[in-house]
Amino acid sequence: MSEFAYTQRDFTRIRELIRKRAGIALAEAKRDMAYGRLTRLLRAGGHRSVADYLDTLERSGGTDDWQQFVNALTTNLTSFFREAHHFETLARHLRRSGAPPRQRIWCSAASTGEEAWSLAITACEAFDRLDPPVEILATDIDTACLERAGRAIYPVARIEDLSATRRKRFFQRGTGSNAGQARVLPALQRLVRFAPCNLLDARWPVQGQFDAVFCRNVMIYFDKPTQLRLLGRMVPLLHDDGLFFAGHSESFFHATEIVRSCGRSVYAPARSRVGRAA
Ligand SMILES: C[S@@+](CC[C@H](N)C(=O)[O-])C[C@H]1O[C@@H](n2cnc3c(N)ncnc32)[C@H](O)[C@@H]1O
């Protein structure tokens, strides 16, 4: 028997609330997952049932309570250099002729930071220096993830798949009580700024144009109209020769008004000439 009473109606309410707050379309199959993710909050709040928790949240939930609800239901799977081919494309892109003297990248679903640090490493390698002319804005809706990202400390197992050269050049190994931990080099930390951002919000904490936008493995949680609306808002933030990087299972071949495919899950603004036959 479950610790807390949990009905189909509760799950329907959870689905509606998370869709409204974060755009996340929870599939029917995620019923048990949702329960598992919320139990810690129920226990902490002394609730008797999921319905009781949801009633309280809806009746008197403050910003923190809602944030915890969202944090609990996001899926944050990520890793260093996930879909490695994107970083090779990015390295070439950063070195393209005609690139501005300072380049900007938006990592829009940064999770616990591995993607943003991979972008910073790529920038250092592309320019062969630890202070490349690149700045990275890394955002996510999940504030708990962003806090971990900002700490820039990971279990060494997380960086095991990186080459020895990368591990040595870009991480510091903990010793003594920090053994088993690896810290991202302070030079990389200077390249990245983390900030909360709900992609569903009418206003985003971003300004100016970007050379690349990474929006990977987050669109899959949104329904098609939301995906298209977000794509239509993000792509205008790119320079004409900027690139939009999507996740491996997110394709925008149908959004020809907005983007043009120019590589494996990489897109250019439809208005640009990049990658177009002369
Ligand atoms: C599966 S992770 C992907 C992480 C990384 N981009 C990658 O590909 O490895 C999805 C991330 O999207 C974030 N997310 C979900 N809904 C969001 C929203 N409405 N606005 C911003 N981020 C959101 C989650 O918090 C989570 O960290």
The ligand as an SDF file (V2000), in Angstrom:
LIG
                    3D

 27 29  0  0  0  0  0  0  0  0999 V2000
   16.4520   16.3940  -19.7340 C   0  0  0  0  0  0  0  0  0  0  0  0
   17.0700   17.9370  -19.1480 S   0  0  0  0  0  0  0  0  0  0  0  0
   18.1120   18.4030  -20.4980 C   0  0  0  0  0  0  0  0  0  0  0  0
   19.4060   19.0130  -20.0250 C   0  0  0  0  0  0  0  0  0  0  0  0
   20.3780   19.3920  -21.1220 C   0  0  0  0  0  0  0  0  0  0  0  0
   19.8360   20.4060  -21.9950 N   0  0  0  0  0  0  0  0  0  0  0  0
   20.7990   18.1940  -21.9230 C   0  0  0  0  0  0  0  0  0  0  0  0
   20.3770   18.0460  -23.0680 O   0  0  0  0  0  0  0  0  0  0  0  0
   21.5640   17.3750  -21.4000 O   0  0  0  0  0  0  0  0  0  0  0  0
   15.6480   18.9910  -19.3480 C   0  0  0  0  0  0  0  0  0  0  0  0
   15.7490   20.2900  -18.5640 C   0  0  0  0  0  0  0  0  0  0  0  0
   14.7170   21.1680  -19.0010 O   0  0  0  0  0  0  0  0  0  0  0  0
   14.2760   21.9080  -17.8830 C   0  0  0  0  0  0  0  0  0  0  0  0
   12.9390   22.4620  -18.1360 N   0  0  0  0  0  0  0  0  0  0  0  0
   11.7420   21.8190  -18.1500 C   0  0  0  0  0  0  0  0  0  0  0  0
   10.7580   22.6910  -18.3690 N   0  0  0  0  0  0  0  0  0  0  0  0
   11.3200   23.9060  -18.5090 C   0  0  0  0  0  0  0  0  0  0  0  0
   10.8020   25.2100  -18.7480 C   0  0  0  0  0  0  0  0  0  0  0  0
    9.5020   25.4450  -18.8790 N   0  0  0  0  0  0  0  0  0  0  0  0
   11.6780   26.2360  -18.8290 N   0  0  0  0  0  0  0  0  0  0  0  0
   13.0160   26.0270  -18.6950 C   0  0  0  0  0  0  0  0  0  0  0  0
   13.5560   24.8220  -18.4600 N   0  0  0  0  0  0  0  0  0  0  0  0
   12.7160   23.7670  -18.3620 C   0  0  0  0  0  0  0  0  0  0  0  0
   14.3150   20.9040  -16.7480 C   0  0  0  0  0  0  0  0  0  0  0  0
   14.3680   21.5360  -15.4890 O   0  0  0  0  0  0  0  0  0  0  0  0
   15.5760   20.1080  -17.0720 C   0  0  0  0  0  0  0  0  0  0  0  0
   16.6920   20.5630  -16.3610 O   0  0  0  0  0  0  0  0  0  0  0  0
  1  2  1  0
  2  3  1  0
  2 10  1  0
  3  4  1  0
  4  5  1  0
  5  6  1  0
  5  7  1  0
  7  8  2  0
  7  9  1  0
 10 11  1  0
 11 12  1  0
 11 26  1  0
 12 13  1  0
 13 14  1  0
 13 24  1  0
 14 15  1  0
 14 23  1  0
 15 16  2  0
 16 17  1  0
 17 18  1  0
 17 23  2  0
 18 19  1  0
 18 20  2  0
 20 21  1  0
 21 22  2  0
 22 23  1  0
 24 25  1  0
 24 26  1  0
 26 27  1  0
M  CHG  2   2   1   9  -1
M  END
$$$$
